[in-house]
């Protein structure tokens, strides 16, 4: 009965909320987020997003427990009109968790509530998450201040209530035809609510998008990116990123990124995408992609020795309303401090083979396979409705840092149903069902999400 009541509350909330759901696992296509479009009016533009999120997870195996939470929140922003190419913008973010359990269980921080919809310590909070100046001249723009980024290895990871946000300076230039050049310097980060799902920082969080010091940047606090990555006492000069993105050949997209995390590591990210018509029929569309990550320690090597490589490939097809893909990745092992695993402390999560929640593809000595298919049901139902199903298998070697010395296979199946009810209202129903996330640890999880974007 309690769950029926909860689902009724969520359904009612969804009718009042909605919109384009922000990027969730996997993250959006890697790209530095461009400066926002601003209406050419003297009054500027007000925008926002209202979000309602319900999550229910039931553990089995080595842990027996059910936890569920309902929260509301989102952001409200203003972007000024341009004046001689100069404009400014700001966004206020907030989250409020709702008490949905009986009095005996209604203690925030108890095992009955899921921590991923709240701040650290199950806190409700609000803060100025974005505050920036933007300048445009010709085909160049620069954005300085607090802002949202979506890049391969530093990104919003907006998978729960509030995203990761950054203090940075970001420049784009498009003077070269079909080419975008990007340069960014990131100094601080505040961690979104998703990070709190990891509890105490660990090797698992460090290789799943959240560093050993991420709690220093929770609840709207902006902390040095070195501290976010490695904890107190590791202040650095920040992360400098440069990228080239090329789209000058029909059906081809190439991108190359370099991240120089001062005194921690240098990371190279490469991706190539190729689309073509199948030789059998032009109605069958094909797409192939490859990605590569290399990391190596630099300077004072605050993370210790880092020597890591990850490579992945994906091939997909679409026929009418049906599309799907198969992806494979391999992360190597070495004698480095992370045994070859990929470090992702700043929320970037570009892997072709990640699950909705299982991100073990970045563990050392791990091979991962993923299959997924999506069906667009608009033609069948008249509704803007899409359904996706997937299955991922992680063959984890003994050199992993999560369970060192243990080999096992973790698996995750799941589904994702998206309904664009109106231009502003988006509803989403998701489920994931990992087995042996850690040896003997399974769960089933369901999510109901509504966003209203204006």
C-alpha positions as CSV (number, residue, x, y, z in Angstrom):
1,X,0.0,0.0,0.0
2,X,2.8,2.4,0.9
3,X,4.4,2.0,-2.6
4,X,1.0,2.6,-4.3
5,X,0.7,5.8,-2.3
6,X,4.2,6.9,-3.2
7,X,3.7,6.1,-6.9
8,X,0.5,8.1,-6.9
9,X,2.3,11.1,-5.4
10,X,5.0,10.8,-8.1
11,X,2.4,10.5,-10.9
12,X,0.7,13.7,-9.6
13,X,4.0,15.5,-9.4
14,X,4.8,14.5,-12.9
15,X,1.7,16.1,-14.3
16,X,2.8,19.3,-12.7
17,X,6.5,19.0,-13.8
18,X,8.4,17.8,-16.9
19,X,10.8,18.8,-19.7
20,X,13.9,17.5,-21.5
21,X,15.6,15.2,-19.1
22,X,19.2,16.3,-18.5
23,X,21.9,13.8,-19.4
24,X,21.9,10.6,-17.5
25,X,24.1,7.5,-17.6
26,X,25.6,7.4,-20.2
27,X,26.4,11.1,-20.4
28,X,25.7,13.3,-23.4
29,X,27.9,13.3,-26.5
30,X,31.3,14.7,-25.4
31,X,31.5,18.4,-26.1
32,X,32.3,21.6,-24.3
33,X,29.0,23.2,-23.7
34,X,28.7,26.3,-25.9
35,X,27.6,29.6,-24.5
36,X,23.8,29.8,-24.1
37,X,21.6,31.3,-26.8
38,X,20.3,34.6,-25.6
39,X,17.2,36.4,-27.0
40,X,18.2,39.7,-28.5
41,X,15.9,41.7,-26.3
42,X,16.9,44.3,-23.8
43,X,15.2,42.4,-21.0
44,X,17.1,39.1,-21.6
45,X,15.6,35.7,-21.0
46,X,14.4,33.8,-18.0
47,X,14.6,30.0,-18.1
48,X,14.4,27.0,-15.8
49,X,13.8,23.4,-15.2
50,X,11.5,21.8,-12.5
51,X,12.4,18.1,-11.7
52,X,10.6,15.4,-9.7
53,X,12.5,12.2,-9.1
54,X,11.4,8.9,-7.4
55,X,13.9,6.0,-6.9
56,X,13.3,2.6,-5.4
57,X,16.2,0.1,-4.9
58,X,15.9,-3.4,-3.3
59,X,19.2,-5.2,-2.4
60,X,19.5,-9.0,-2.3
61,X,22.4,-11.4,-1.7
62,X,25.1,-10.1,0.7
63,X,22.9,-7.2,1.6
64,X,19.1,-7.3,2.2
65,X,17.4,-3.9,2.2
66,X,14.9,-1.7,0.4
67,X,15.4,2.1,0.2
68,X,13.4,4.6,-1.7
69,X,13.2,8.4,-1.9
70,X,11.2,11.2,-3.6
71,X,12.7,14.6,-4.2
72,X,11.8,17.8,-6.1
73,X,14.0,20.6,-7.3
74,X,15.7,22.0,-10.4
75,X,17.0,25.4,-11.4
76,X,15.9,28.9,-12.4
77,X,18.1,31.2,-14.5
78,X,18.4,34.5,-16.3
79,X,20.5,35.3,-19.3
80,X,20.9,39.0,-20.3
81,X,20.8,40.3,-23.8
82,X,24.1,41.0,-25.5
83,X,25.6,44.4,-25.5
84,X,28.5,44.7,-27.9
85,X,29.0,41.0,-27.7
86,X,29.0,40.9,-23.9
87,X,26.3,39.2,-21.8
88,X,25.9,37.6,-18.4
89,X,23.9,34.8,-16.9
90,X,23.1,33.1,-13.6
91,X,21.2,30.0,-12.4
92,X,20.0,29.1,-8.9
93,X,19.8,25.4,-8.1
94,X,17.9,23.7,-5.3
95,X,16.8,20.3,-4.1
96,X,14.2,19.3,-1.5
97,X,13.7,15.8,-0.3
98,X,10.3,14.6,0.7
99,X,9.6,12.5,3.7
100,X,7.6,9.5,2.4
101,X,8.1,6.8,5.1
102,X,6.2,5.8,8.2
103,X,7.3,7.6,11.4
104,X,9.3,4.6,12.5
105,X,11.4,4.8,9.4
106,X,11.2,8.5,8.7
107,X,14.7,9.5,9.7
108,X,16.8,11.0,7.0
109,X,20.1,9.1,6.9
110,X,18.4,5.8,7.7
111,X,18.7,2.8,5.5
112,X,15.1,3.5,4.2
113,X,16.2,6.5,2.1
114,X,18.3,6.6,-1.0
115,X,21.2,9.1,-0.6
116,X,21.5,10.0,-4.3
117,X,18.6,12.5,-4.3
118,X,20.0,14.7,-1.5
119,X,23.0,16.6,-0.5
120,X,25.7,15.2,1.7
121,X,24.1,14.1,5.0
122,X,20.7,13.9,3.3
123,X,20.6,17.7,3.3
124,X,18.2,19.9,1.3
125,X,20.1,22.9,-0.1
126,X,20.0,25.7,-2.7
127,X,22.9,27.8,-4.2
128,X,24.0,29.9,-7.1
129,X,25.4,27.1,-9.3
130,X,26.1,29.2,-12.4
131,X,27.2,32.8,-12.7
132,X,29.2,33.7,-15.8
133,X,30.2,36.4,-18.3
134,X,30.1,35.6,-22.0
135,X,31.8,37.5,-24.8
136,X,31.3,36.8,-28.5
137,X,33.3,38.2,-31.4
138,X,32.9,36.8,-34.9
139,X,33.2,33.0,-34.6
140,X,34.8,33.1,-31.2
141,X,33.1,33.0,-27.8
142,X,34.5,32.8,-24.3
143,X,32.6,32.0,-21.1
144,X,34.1,32.7,-17.7
145,X,32.7,31.8,-14.2
146,X,30.5,29.1,-12.7
147,X,29.0,27.0,-15.4
148,X,27.9,23.5,-16.6
149,X,30.3,21.5,-18.6
150,X,29.8,18.3,-20.7
151,X,33.2,17.0,-21.8
152,X,34.5,13.4,-22.0
153,X,36.5,13.6,-18.7
154,X,34.9,16.5,-16.9
155,X,31.2,16.7,-17.0
156,X,27.8,17.3,-15.4
157,X,26.9,13.6,-14.9
158,X,23.3,14.8,-14.3
159,X,21.9,11.4,-13.4
160,X,19.9,12.3,-10.2
161,X,18.6,15.7,-8.9
162,X,21.5,18.2,-9.4
163,X,24.5,18.0,-11.7
164,X,28.2,18.7,-11.2
165,X,29.1,22.3,-11.9
166,X,32.4,24.0,-12.4
167,X,34.3,27.3,-12.1
168,X,36.1,27.6,-15.4
169,X,37.0,29.7,-18.5
170,X,36.0,28.1,-21.8
171,X,36.8,29.4,-25.3
172,X,35.4,28.2,-28.6
173,X,36.5,29.1,-32.1
174,X,35.0,28.1,-35.5
175,X,37.1,30.1,-37.9
176,X,38.3,26.9,-39.6
177,X,35.5,25.4,-41.7
178,X,33.8,22.4,-40.2
179,X,36.1,22.6,-37.2
180,X,35.6,23.6,-33.6
181,X,38.6,24.4,-31.4
182,X,38.1,24.5,-27.7
183,X,40.3,25.6,-24.8
184,X,39.2,25.4,-21.1
185,X,40.8,25.9,-17.7
186,X,38.9,24.4,-14.8
187,X,39.8,25.4,-11.2
188,X,36.9,24.4,-9.0
189,X,33.9,22.0,-8.9
190,X,30.8,21.4,-6.8
191,X,29.6,17.8,-6.9
192,X,26.0,17.0,-7.8
193,X,23.7,14.8,-5.8
194,X,24.6,11.6,-7.6
195,X,28.0,11.4,-5.9
196,X,26.4,10.7,-2.6
197,X,25.4,7.2,-3.7
198,X,29.0,6.1,-3.1
199,X,29.0,6.9,0.6
200,X,32.6,7.1,1.7
201,X,35.1,8.0,-1.1
202,X,36.9,5.0,-2.4
203,X,38.6,3.4,-5.4
204,X,35.0,2.6,-6.7
205,X,34.0,6.3,-6.6
206,X,37.4,7.4,-8.1
207,X,36.9,5.2,-11.1
208,X,33.2,5.9,-11.4
209,X,33.2,9.6,-11.7
210,X,33.8,10.9,-8.2
211,X,37.2,11.6,-6.5
212,X,38.6,10.7,-3.1
213,X,37.8,14.3,-1.9
214,X,34.4,14.8,-3.5
215,X,32.7,15.4,-0.2
216,X,34.7,18.7,0.1
217,X,32.6,19.9,-2.8
218,X,29.1,18.8,-1.9
219,X,25.9,20.8,-0.9
220,X,26.8,23.7,-3.3
221,X,30.4,24.2,-2.1
222,X,33.0,24.8,-4.8
223,X,36.3,23.1,-4.0
224,X,39.7,23.0,-5.8
225,X,39.6,20.2,-8.5
226,X,42.8,18.7,-7.0
227,X,41.0,18.4,-3.7
228,X,37.9,16.9,-5.4
229,X,40.2,14.3,-7.0
230,X,42.5,13.3,-4.1
231,X,41.2,15.0,-0.9
232,X,42.4,17.8,1.4
233,X,45.9,19.1,1.0
234,X,46.0,18.4,-2.8
235,X,45.2,21.9,-4.1
236,X,46.6,22.3,-7.6
237,X,46.7,24.8,-10.5
238,X,43.6,23.1,-12.0
239,X,42.9,21.2,-15.2
240,X,43.7,22.7,-18.6
241,X,41.8,21.0,-21.5
242,X,42.1,21.5,-25.3
243,X,40.0,19.9,-28.0
244,X,39.7,19.8,-31.8
245,X,36.3,18.5,-33.2
246,X,36.1,18.0,-37.0
247,X,33.0,17.4,-39.1
248,X,34.2,18.2,-42.6
249,X,33.6,14.7,-44.2
250,X,30.1,13.5,-44.7
251,X,29.1,11.0,-42.1
252,X,32.4,11.4,-40.2
253,X,33.0,13.1,-36.8
254,X,36.5,13.2,-35.3
255,X,37.5,14.6,-31.9
256,X,40.7,14.8,-29.9
257,X,41.0,16.0,-26.3
258,X,43.9,16.6,-24.0
259,X,43.4,17.2,-20.2
260,X,46.4,18.4,-18.3
261,X,45.5,18.0,-14.6
262,X,48.4,19.9,-13.0
263,X,50.6,17.6,-10.8
264,X,48.2,14.7,-11.1
265,X,47.9,13.3,-14.6
266,X,47.7,13.9,-18.3
267,X,44.7,12.4,-20.1
268,X,44.2,12.0,-23.9
269,X,40.7,11.2,-25.2
270,X,40.1,10.3,-28.9
271,X,36.9,9.4,-30.6
272,X,35.9,8.7,-34.2
273,X,32.4,8.2,-35.5
274,X,31.4,7.0,-39.0
275,X,27.9,6.7,-40.5
276,X,27.0,5.1,-43.8
277,X,24.2,3.4,-45.7
278,X,24.2,-0.4,-45.7
279,X,25.2,-1.9,-49.0
280,X,22.1,-4.1,-48.8
281,X,19.6,-1.2,-48.7
282,X,19.8,2.6,-48.2
283,X,17.0,2.2,-45.6
284,X,19.4,0.5,-43.3
285,X,21.7,3.0,-41.6
286,X,25.0,1.9,-40.1
287,X,27.3,3.6,-37.6
288,X,30.7,2.6,-36.3
289,X,32.6,4.3,-33.4
290,X,35.9,3.9,-31.6
291,X,37.2,5.7,-28.5
292,X,40.5,5.6,-26.7
293,X,41.7,7.0,-23.3
294,X,45.3,7.2,-22.2
295,X,46.4,8.5,-18.7
296,X,49.9,9.1,-17.3
297,X,51.2,10.8,-14.2
298,X,52.8,14.2,-14.4
299,X,54.6,16.8,-12.2
300,X,54.4,15.9,-8.5
301,X,52.3,12.8,-9.4
302,X,49.9,13.4,-6.5
303,X,47.9,10.3,-7.4
304,X,51.0,8.2,-7.6
305,X,52.1,6.4,-10.7
306,X,49.5,6.4,-13.4
307,X,49.8,4.4,-16.5
308,X,46.4,3.6,-18.0
309,X,44.8,2.7,-21.4
310,X,41.2,2.1,-22.3
311,X,40.0,1.3,-25.8
312,X,36.4,0.6,-27.0
313,X,34.5,0.1,-30.2
314,X,30.8,0.2,-31.1
315,X,28.8,-0.7,-34.2
316,X,25.2,0.0,-34.6
317,X,22.3,0.0,-37.1
318,X,18.9,1.4,-37.5
319,X,16.0,0.1,-39.6
320,X,12.9,2.2,-39.6
321,X,11.8,2.6,-36.0
322,X,14.3,0.1,-34.6
323,X,17.9,0.8,-33.7
324,X,20.6,-1.0,-31.8
325,X,24.3,-1.5,-31.1
326,X,27.0,-3.8,-29.8
327,X,30.0,-2.3,-27.9
328,X,33.2,-3.8,-26.5
329,X,35.9,-2.2,-24.3
330,X,39.2,-3.3,-22.7
331,X,41.1,-1.5,-19.8
332,X,44.6,-2.7,-19.4
333,X,46.7,-3.4,-16.3
334,X,50.2,-2.2,-15.3
335,X,52.4,-1.7,-12.3
336,X,50.9,1.8,-11.6
337,X,49.2,2.9,-8.5
338,X,45.8,2.4,-10.1
339,X,47.0,-0.9,-11.8
340,X,46.1,0.6,-15.1
341,X,42.5,1.6,-14.2
342,X,41.1,4.9,-15.6
343,X,40.7,7.7,-13.0
344,X,37.5,9.8,-13.5
345,X,37.2,12.2,-10.5
346,X,35.4,15.0,-12.3
347,X,32.3,13.4,-13.5
348,X,33.3,12.7,-17.1
349,X,31.8,9.3,-18.2
350,X,32.0,8.8,-22.0
351,X,32.4,5.0,-22.1
352,X,30.4,3.1,-24.8
353,X,30.1,0.2,-22.4
354,X,28.9,1.7,-19.1
355,X,25.7,0.5,-17.6
356,X,23.0,2.7,-16.0
357,X,24.7,2.3,-12.6
358,X,27.6,-0.2,-13.1
359,X,30.8,1.6,-14.3
360,X,33.3,-1.2,-13.8
361,X,34.6,-0.9,-17.4
362,X,37.3,1.5,-16.1
363,X,38.7,-1.1,-13.6
364,X,42.1,-2.5,-14.5
365,X,42.3,-5.8,-16.4
366,X,38.6,-5.6,-17.4
367,X,36.8,-6.5,-20.6
368,X,33.3,-5.3,-21.1
369,X,30.5,-6.1,-23.6
370,X,27.2,-4.2,-24.0
371,X,24.3,-4.7,-26.3
372,X,21.3,-2.3,-26.5
373,X,18.2,-1.7,-28.7
374,X,15.7,1.1,-29.0
375,X,12.3,1.1,-30.5
376,X,10.5,4.4,-31.5
377,X,6.8,3.8,-30.9
378,X,5.5,7.0,-32.3
379,X,4.3,5.4,-35.5
380,X,2.5,2.7,-33.5
381,X,1.0,4.7,-30.8
382,X,0.9,8.3,-32.0
383,X,2.9,9.3,-29.0
384,X,6.5,10.6,-28.8
385,X,7.5,7.4,-27.0
386,X,10.8,5.4,-27.1
387,X,11.8,2.3,-25.3
388,X,15.3,1.0,-24.8
389,X,16.6,-2.3,-23.4
390,X,20.3,-3.2,-22.7
391,X,22.6,-5.8,-21.2
392,X,26.2,-5.3,-20.1
393,X,28.8,-7.8,-18.9
394,X,32.0,-6.8,-17.1
395,X,34.8,-9.5,-17.0
396,X,36.9,-8.1,-14.1
397,X,40.5,-9.2,-13.5
398,X,42.2,-9.6,-10.2
399,X,44.2,-6.4,-10.5
400,X,41.1,-4.2,-10.1
401,X,41.2,-1.8,-7.1
402,X,37.6,-2.3,-6.0
403,X,38.1,-5.9,-4.8
404,X,41.9,-6.4,-5.3
405,X,42.9,-10.0,-5.8
406,X,39.4,-11.1,-6.8
407,X,38.2,-12.0,-10.3
408,X,34.5,-12.0,-11.1
409,X,31.9,-11.1,-13.7
410,X,29.4,-8.4,-13.0
411,X,26.3,-8.0,-15.1
412,X,23.6,-5.4,-15.5
413,X,20.4,-5.5,-17.5
414,X,17.9,-2.6,-17.7
415,X,15.4,-0.6,-19.6
416,X,14.7,3.1,-20.3
417,X,11.3,4.4,-21.5
418,X,11.1,8.1,-22.5
419,X,7.9,10.0,-23.2
420,X,8.0,13.5,-24.6
421,X,4.5,14.5,-23.6
422,X,4.8,18.1,-24.8
423,X,7.6,20.4,-25.9
424,X,8.3,21.2,-22.3
425,X,7.2,18.1,-20.5
426,X,9.4,14.9,-20.4
427,X,8.6,11.7,-18.4
428,X,10.9,8.8,-18.0
429,X,10.7,5.3,-16.5
430,X,14.0,3.5,-15.9
431,X,15.1,0.2,-14.4
432,X,18.4,-1.5,-13.8
433,X,19.1,-5.0,-12.4
434,X,22.8,-5.6,-11.6
435,X,24.0,-9.0,-10.5
436,X,27.4,-9.4,-8.6
437,X,28.0,-5.6,-8.6
438,X,30.4,-6.8,-6.0
439,X,30.6,-10.6,-5.6
440,X,27.3,-11.6,-4.1
441,X,25.7,-8.2,-4.2
442,X,22.6,-7.8,-6.4
443,X,19.7,-5.3,-6.6
444,X,16.7,-4.2,-8.6
445,X,16.1,-0.4,-9.1
446,X,13.3,1.6,-10.6
447,X,13.2,5.3,-11.3
448,X,10.4,7.7,-12.2
449,X,11.6,11.1,-13.5
450,X,9.7,14.2,-14.6
451,X,11.1,17.4,-15.9
452,X,9.4,20.6,-17.0
453,X,11.8,22.9,-18.9
454,X,10.9,26.5,-19.9
